[in-house]
């Protein structure tokens, strides 16, 4: 299991379009992937779960992955978030 924290840099936060891209990216991997923020932990492959976090710009999230491609999944999702 791997985990990495990242700060949302997009000025609109983890809004609908970015959330959809995030979920599509997470869904490419076989690993189980979660996003945690302020005590909530949701499935990163669920658009409703990601949207329910209501993450704003400047907030920190933790991306957690467990499985055979966990390292690659975290790297790609962190890059996505950091690229705005």
Biotite code that builds the C-alpha atoms (Angstrom):
import biotite.structure as struc

atoms = struc.array([
    struc.Atom([0.000, 0.000, 0.000], chain_id="A", res_id=1, res_name="UNK", atom_name="CA", element="C"),
    struc.Atom([1.313, 3.436, -0.966], chain_id="A", res_id=2, res_name="UNK", atom_name="CA", element="C"),
    struc.Atom([0.094, 6.874, -0.009], chain_id="A", res_id=3, res_name="UNK", atom_name="CA", element="C"),
    struc.Atom([0.978, 10.398, -1.096], chain_id="A", res_id=4, res_name="UNK", atom_name="CA", element="C"),
    struc.Atom([-0.349, 13.820, -0.108], chain_id="A", res_id=5, res_name="UNK", atom_name="CA", element="C"),
    struc.Atom([-0.856, 16.522, -2.701], chain_id="A", res_id=6, res_name="UNK", atom_name="CA", element="C"),
    struc.Atom([-2.259, 20.046, -2.590], chain_id="A", res_id=7, res_name="UNK", atom_name="CA", element="C"),
    struc.Atom([-5.012, 20.971, -5.047], chain_id="A", res_id=8, res_name="UNK", atom_name="CA", element="C"),
    struc.Atom([-3.556, 23.784, -7.143], chain_id="A", res_id=9, res_name="UNK", atom_name="CA", element="C"),
    struc.Atom([-6.448, 24.269, -9.558], chain_id="A", res_id=10, res_name="UNK", atom_name="CA", element="C"),
    struc.Atom([-8.152, 27.578, -8.726], chain_id="A", res_id=11, res_name="UNK", atom_name="CA", element="C"),
    struc.Atom([-11.569, 25.906, -8.943], chain_id="A", res_id=12, res_name="UNK", atom_name="CA", element="C"),
    struc.Atom([-10.572, 22.997, -6.712], chain_id="A", res_id=13, res_name="UNK", atom_name="CA", element="C"),
    struc.Atom([-11.494, 19.434, -7.596], chain_id="A", res_id=14, res_name="UNK", atom_name="CA", element="C"),
    struc.Atom([-14.485, 20.593, -9.671], chain_id="A", res_id=15, res_name="UNK", atom_name="CA", element="C"),
    struc.Atom([-16.661, 18.434, -11.923], chain_id="A", res_id=16, res_name="UNK", atom_name="CA", element="C"),
    struc.Atom([-14.431, 18.368, -15.008], chain_id="A", res_id=17, res_name="UNK", atom_name="CA", element="C"),
    struc.Atom([-11.228, 17.667, -13.080], chain_id="A", res_id=18, res_name="UNK", atom_name="CA", element="C"),
    struc.Atom([-13.049, 15.115, -10.931], chain_id="A", res_id=19, res_name="UNK", atom_name="CA", element="C"),
    struc.Atom([-14.220, 13.306, -14.081], chain_id="A", res_id=20, res_name="UNK", atom_name="CA", element="C"),
    struc.Atom([-10.681, 13.233, -15.495], chain_id="A", res_id=21, res_name="UNK", atom_name="CA", element="C"),
    struc.Atom([-9.360, 12.080, -12.113], chain_id="A", res_id=22, res_name="UNK", atom_name="CA", element="C"),
    struc.Atom([-11.874, 9.197, -12.002], chain_id="A", res_id=23, res_name="UNK", atom_name="CA", element="C"),
    struc.Atom([-11.114, 8.209, -15.618], chain_id="A", res_id=24, res_name="UNK", atom_name="CA", element="C"),
    struc.Atom([-7.402, 8.150, -14.839], chain_id="A", res_id=25, res_name="UNK", atom_name="CA", element="C"),
    struc.Atom([-7.873, 6.144, -11.630], chain_id="A", res_id=26, res_name="UNK", atom_name="CA", element="C"),
    struc.Atom([-10.105, 3.664, -13.455], chain_id="A", res_id=27, res_name="UNK", atom_name="CA", element="C"),
    struc.Atom([-7.264, 2.709, -15.814], chain_id="A", res_id=28, res_name="UNK", atom_name="CA", element="C"),
    struc.Atom([-5.487, 0.934, -12.965], chain_id="A", res_id=29, res_name="UNK", atom_name="CA", element="C"),
    struc.Atom([-6.234, -2.415, -11.361], chain_id="A", res_id=30, res_name="UNK", atom_name="CA", element="C"),
    struc.Atom([-5.162, -1.241, -7.899], chain_id="A", res_id=31, res_name="UNK", atom_name="CA", element="C"),
    struc.Atom([-7.721, -0.162, -5.342], chain_id="A", res_id=32, res_name="UNK", atom_name="CA", element="C"),
    struc.Atom([-7.397, 3.628, -5.070], chain_id="A", res_id=33, res_name="UNK", atom_name="CA", element="C"),
    struc.Atom([-8.891, 5.991, -2.504], chain_id="A", res_id=34, res_name="UNK", atom_name="CA", element="C"),
    struc.Atom([-8.816, 9.725, -1.873], chain_id="A", res_id=35, res_name="UNK", atom_name="CA", element="C"),
    struc.Atom([-8.867, 11.000, 1.698], chain_id="A", res_id=36, res_name="UNK", atom_name="CA", element="C"),
    struc.Atom([-9.583, 14.546, 2.791], chain_id="A", res_id=37, res_name="UNK", atom_name="CA", element="C"),
    struc.Atom([-10.603, 15.956, 6.174], chain_id="A", res_id=38, res_name="UNK", atom_name="CA", element="C"),
    struc.Atom([-11.495, 12.597, 7.689], chain_id="A", res_id=39, res_name="UNK", atom_name="CA", element="C"),
    struc.Atom([-13.431, 11.279, 4.677], chain_id="A", res_id=40, res_name="UNK", atom_name="CA", element="C"),
    struc.Atom([-12.117, 8.490, 2.459], chain_id="A", res_id=41, res_name="UNK", atom_name="CA", element="C"),
    struc.Atom([-13.749, 7.702, -0.880], chain_id="A", res_id=42, res_name="UNK", atom_name="CA", element="C"),
    struc.Atom([-13.180, 5.406, -3.830], chain_id="A", res_id=43, res_name="UNK", atom_name="CA", element="C"),
    struc.Atom([-11.115, 7.313, -6.429], chain_id="A", res_id=44, res_name="UNK", atom_name="CA", element="C"),
    struc.Atom([-12.967, 5.470, -9.197], chain_id="A", res_id=45, res_name="UNK", atom_name="CA", element="C"),
    struc.Atom([-16.332, 6.928, -8.128], chain_id="A", res_id=46, res_name="UNK", atom_name="CA", element="C"),
    struc.Atom([-17.333, 10.327, -9.507], chain_id="A", res_id=47, res_name="UNK", atom_name="CA", element="C"),
    struc.Atom([-19.956, 10.702, -6.779], chain_id="A", res_id=48, res_name="UNK", atom_name="CA", element="C"),
    struc.Atom([-17.380, 9.887, -4.120], chain_id="A", res_id=49, res_name="UNK", atom_name="CA", element="C"),
    struc.Atom([-14.861, 12.407, -5.447], chain_id="A", res_id=50, res_name="UNK", atom_name="CA", element="C"),
    struc.Atom([-17.511, 15.118, -5.832], chain_id="A", res_id=51, res_name="UNK", atom_name="CA", element="C"),
    struc.Atom([-18.761, 14.466, -2.280], chain_id="A", res_id=52, res_name="UNK", atom_name="CA", element="C"),
    struc.Atom([-15.376, 15.569, -0.910], chain_id="A", res_id=53, res_name="UNK", atom_name="CA", element="C"),
    struc.Atom([-15.940, 19.113, -2.259], chain_id="A", res_id=54, res_name="UNK", atom_name="CA", element="C"),
    struc.Atom([-12.193, 19.796, -2.283], chain_id="A", res_id=55, res_name="UNK", atom_name="CA", element="C"),
    struc.Atom([-11.279, 23.468, -2.725], chain_id="A", res_id=56, res_name="UNK", atom_name="CA", element="C"),
    struc.Atom([-8.138, 25.029, -4.099], chain_id="A", res_id=57, res_name="UNK", atom_name="CA", element="C"),
    struc.Atom([-5.286, 24.921, -1.595], chain_id="A", res_id=58, res_name="UNK", atom_name="CA", element="C"),
    struc.Atom([-6.644, 21.911, 0.280], chain_id="A", res_id=59, res_name="UNK", atom_name="CA", element="C"),
    struc.Atom([-4.533, 18.800, 0.732], chain_id="A", res_id=60, res_name="UNK", atom_name="CA", element="C"),
    struc.Atom([-5.728, 15.342, -0.261], chain_id="A", res_id=61, res_name="UNK", atom_name="CA", element="C"),
    struc.Atom([-4.150, 11.942, 0.286], chain_id="A", res_id=62, res_name="UNK", atom_name="CA", element="C"),
    struc.Atom([-4.112, 9.493, -2.593], chain_id="A", res_id=63, res_name="UNK", atom_name="CA", element="C"),
    struc.Atom([-3.902, 5.905, -1.359], chain_id="A", res_id=64, res_name="UNK", atom_name="CA", element="C"),
    struc.Atom([-3.371, 2.905, -3.630], chain_id="A", res_id=65, res_name="UNK", atom_name="CA", element="C"),
    struc.Atom([-3.062, -0.808, -3.000], chain_id="A", res_id=66, res_name="UNK", atom_name="CA", element="C"),
    struc.Atom([-2.306, -3.315, -5.735], chain_id="A", res_id=67, res_name="UNK", atom_name="CA", element="C"),
    struc.Atom([0.098, -4.360, -8.444], chain_id="A", res_id=68, res_name="UNK", atom_name="CA", element="C"),
    struc.Atom([0.230, -0.964, -10.188], chain_id="A", res_id=69, res_name="UNK", atom_name="CA", element="C"),
    struc.Atom([-0.072, 1.198, -7.035], chain_id="A", res_id=70, res_name="UNK", atom_name="CA", element="C"),
    struc.Atom([3.123, 3.157, -7.648], chain_id="A", res_id=71, res_name="UNK", atom_name="CA", element="C"),
    struc.Atom([2.242, 4.057, -11.223], chain_id="A", res_id=72, res_name="UNK", atom_name="CA", element="C"),
    struc.Atom([-1.326, 4.985, -10.272], chain_id="A", res_id=73, res_name="UNK", atom_name="CA", element="C"),
    struc.Atom([-0.236, 7.352, -7.518], chain_id="A", res_id=74, res_name="UNK", atom_name="CA", element="C"),
    struc.Atom([2.427, 8.946, -9.723], chain_id="A", res_id=75, res_name="UNK", atom_name="CA", element="C"),
    struc.Atom([-0.053, 9.576, -12.537], chain_id="A", res_id=76, res_name="UNK", atom_name="CA", element="C"),
    struc.Atom([-2.793, 10.942, -10.260], chain_id="A", res_id=77, res_name="UNK", atom_name="CA", element="C"),
    struc.Atom([-0.384, 13.247, -8.411], chain_id="A", res_id=78, res_name="UNK", atom_name="CA", element="C"),
    struc.Atom([0.912, 14.544, -11.752], chain_id="A", res_id=79, res_name="UNK", atom_name="CA", element="C"),
    struc.Atom([-2.674, 15.166, -12.872], chain_id="A", res_id=80, res_name="UNK", atom_name="CA", element="C"),
    struc.Atom([-3.508, 17.156, -9.732], chain_id="A", res_id=81, res_name="UNK", atom_name="CA", element="C"),
    struc.Atom([-0.257, 19.133, -9.788], chain_id="A", res_id=82, res_name="UNK", atom_name="CA", element="C"),
    struc.Atom([-0.619, 20.047, -13.455], chain_id="A", res_id=83, res_name="UNK", atom_name="CA", element="C"),
    struc.Atom([-3.847, 21.943, -12.660], chain_id="A", res_id=84, res_name="UNK", atom_name="CA", element="C"),
])
